[in-house]
Amino acid sequence: MIAAFLHDWGGYPQWKIDGMDHALRSTIVAEKYLKDLNCDVEIQNNVLDCIKNHHNGNNDKSTEAKLFSDADGLDFLGIVGILRDFSTKDREMKNSIISVKNRIEKIPSILFFNSSKELAKKKIQDMYNMLNLFEEESFGLY
């Protein structure tokens, strides 16, 4: 739960550093926050592992970090995933579609667990259905 709360802080304006990966920046910000709270060292290490590795397919991480990474990836798939992209790229529909298609290609390859991969298949099918409807209704403009 702590990792879920802290994992994207490095992407917010008050902590963001241009050119630094937000997962790395979030790890740095979270480490200070957890130390300031006098959080147990073992919990700190586990939380920081989850944050640092939440966007990669690196197999050299804890089971908790793998679970967290899968959950984060799944959160960017499906209809919610599409809407996230469209909401962050206001008036840039072509860029949103490119981003969505990139996620469809990338995320399944970094999932660890079979149950996550099965969930991803359903979410990706929903994404393709929505993209097809969008293409149809926009007469292929995008």
VMD Tcl script that draws the C-alpha trace (Angstrom):
set ca {
  {0.00 0.00 0.00}
  {2.83 2.41 0.82}
  {4.48 1.77 -2.56}
  {1.19 2.44 -4.34}
  {0.95 5.78 -2.58}
  {4.55 6.85 -3.32}
  {5.48 5.21 -6.64}
  {4.78 8.15 -8.97}
  {5.77 11.09 -6.74}
  {8.91 11.64 -8.80}
  {6.74 12.58 -11.76}
  {4.92 15.40 -9.99}
  {6.14 18.96 -10.58}
  {7.39 19.60 -7.03}
  {9.78 16.60 -7.23}
  {10.26 16.03 -10.95}
  {13.72 16.47 -12.44}
  {13.79 16.81 -16.22}
  {15.71 13.99 -17.82}
  {15.46 11.71 -14.77}
  {13.24 8.65 -14.98}
  {10.27 9.16 -12.70}
  {10.69 5.71 -11.10}
  {14.24 6.57 -10.04}
  {13.19 10.02 -8.86}
  {10.24 8.54 -6.98}
  {12.61 6.11 -5.26}
  {14.79 8.99 -4.07}
  {11.81 11.02 -2.85}
  {10.22 7.98 -1.15}
  {13.46 7.02 0.59}
  {13.67 10.43 2.28}
  {9.97 10.33 3.17}
  {10.22 6.85 4.70}
  {13.36 7.73 6.67}
  {11.69 10.87 8.00}
  {8.85 8.63 9.23}
  {11.35 6.28 10.89}
  {9.87 3.45 8.88}
  {11.26 -0.03 9.54}
  {14.31 -0.67 7.31}
  {12.95 -3.95 5.91}
  {9.69 -2.25 4.94}
  {11.65 0.66 3.43}
  {13.73 -1.71 1.31}
  {10.67 -3.58 0.09}
  {8.78 -0.38 -0.75}
  {11.79 1.12 -2.54}
  {12.27 -2.08 -4.56}
  {8.63 -1.87 -5.68}
  {8.95 1.79 -6.63}
  {12.31 1.52 -8.39}
  {11.17 -1.44 -10.51}
  {7.55 -0.64 -11.21}
  {8.05 0.06 -14.92}
  {10.54 -2.55 -15.96}
  {10.58 -6.24 -16.74}
  {13.69 -6.81 -14.64}
  {13.42 -10.28 -13.16}
  {15.86 -9.46 -10.36}
  {13.37 -8.06 -7.89}
  {11.26 -9.28 -5.02}
  {7.97 -11.10 -5.47}
  {6.23 -8.04 -4.03}
  {7.91 -5.81 -6.61}
  {6.84 -8.18 -9.39}
  {3.25 -8.11 -8.14}
  {3.35 -4.33 -7.89}
  {4.86 -3.99 -11.37}
  {2.16 -6.23 -12.84}
  {-0.59 -4.25 -11.09}
  {0.85 -0.97 -12.35}
  {1.09 -2.31 -15.89}
  {-2.45 -3.67 -15.85}
  {-3.67 -0.28 -14.70}
  {-2.52 1.16 -18.04}
  {-4.45 -1.39 -20.09}
  {-8.13 -1.66 -20.91}
  {-10.56 1.19 -21.30}
  {-9.08 3.00 -18.29}
  {-5.66 2.83 -19.95}
  {-6.99 4.41 -23.12}
  {-8.81 7.14 -21.22}
  {-5.67 7.91 -19.21}
  {-3.74 8.53 -22.40}
  {-6.45 10.64 -23.97}
  {-6.89 12.71 -20.82}
  {-3.18 13.54 -20.59}
  {-2.77 14.42 -24.25}
  {-5.61 16.88 -24.64}
  {-6.27 17.64 -28.33}
  {-3.52 15.25 -29.44}
  {-5.58 12.26 -30.49}
  {-2.97 10.88 -32.90}
  {-0.35 10.93 -30.14}
  {-2.79 9.29 -27.76}
  {-3.43 6.47 -30.19}
  {0.29 5.97 -30.72}
  {0.82 5.86 -26.97}
  {-2.03 3.37 -26.49}
  {-0.65 1.10 -29.21}
  {2.81 1.28 -27.64}
  {1.35 0.19 -24.31}
  {-0.43 -2.72 -25.99}
  {2.92 -3.84 -27.37}
  {5.10 -3.22 -24.32}
  {3.13 -4.07 -21.21}
  {2.43 -7.77 -21.85}
  {6.16 -8.35 -22.30}
  {6.97 -7.05 -18.81}
  {4.28 -8.93 -16.89}
  {5.47 -11.74 -14.62}
  {2.48 -13.76 -13.52}
  {0.19 -15.91 -15.65}
  {-2.89 -14.44 -14.01}
  {-1.65 -10.95 -14.96}
  {-1.06 -12.08 -18.54}
  {-4.59 -13.47 -18.73}
  {-6.07 -10.22 -17.40}
  {-3.96 -8.30 -19.91}
  {-5.37 -10.32 -22.83}
  {-8.93 -9.31 -21.94}
  {-7.98 -5.68 -21.38}
  {-6.06 -5.53 -24.67}
  {-9.01 -7.00 -26.56}
  {-11.18 -4.27 -25.04}
  {-8.60 -1.70 -26.17}
  {-8.61 -3.01 -29.74}
  {-12.41 -2.97 -29.76}
  {-12.48 0.64 -28.60}
  {-9.76 1.70 -31.06}
  {-11.64 0.02 -33.90}
  {-14.84 1.82 -32.96}
  {-12.94 5.10 -32.72}
  {-11.39 4.54 -36.15}
  {-14.78 3.69 -37.59}
  {-16.51 6.74 -36.12}
  {-13.69 9.08 -37.13}
  {-13.67 7.66 -40.66}
  {-10.03 6.59 -40.28}
  {-8.91 10.18 -39.68}
  {-6.77 9.08 -36.73}
}
mol new
graphics top color blue
foreach p $ca { graphics top sphere $p radius 0.5 }
foreach p [lrange $ca 0 end-1] q [lrange $ca 1 end] { graphics top cylinder $p $q radius 0.2 }
display resetview
